[in-house]
């Protein structure tokens, strides 16, 4: 095949990529980590499909499986609902949460205070708030574990993801 053919094919593939990336790039924003993970998931989905359906390497199926694991992790990280059941149970016991912020005297910062629809006393509010903070910390810990697993897998295997 001539150089002209490969240049033409390169232009075709480039245009096809631009078109397929338009929806993900159009929804991209620079102010949140979520969009970085969304772009990564999109790319991993494409790579997984290539290795699963068209892979030429002896271990293409293994590569596809590793990429699939990373893609699933991206989805879990984006969903960010590691403690949904805990939050629902908390709401059942204490009622709906309303967050109120108060200015801190002598500071530009604000203090966050929770109000609960089924809670009447300040003591119950403190207990409910402490439990909610524990749930939020557990959610953050579980998300961090998935992020670590995702990027450690990528770090370890990315140079093997070629066809």
C-alpha angles and dihedrals in degrees: 000000000000129000088246091061093052092047090050091047089049090054091049093050091046092052091046090052093049090052094047092048095049096090095049093044093045090057093043119117129185098218102074139048090226093078093051090055090046091056091046091050091050091052093045090051090055093046093048091052092050094050093043098046106025106018116142097187122101090240100037091124090056091048090050090051093052091047089048090055090052091047091052090049089052089053092050092047091049093048090052094190102128094136102033093128091049090050092049092050090048090052091048091055102037103022131233117341122234118185119214124184125206127195115252110231112250093011140086089224125095132220117232117222127184124220121194126202094222097042123091107170132063090233092056089046091055091049093047091046092050090051091048091050089051090052091050091049091050089050090051092047093051092047090049090052090053091047091050091048092048097050095038089054091048091046092050100042111022095100089058092056100094135105 
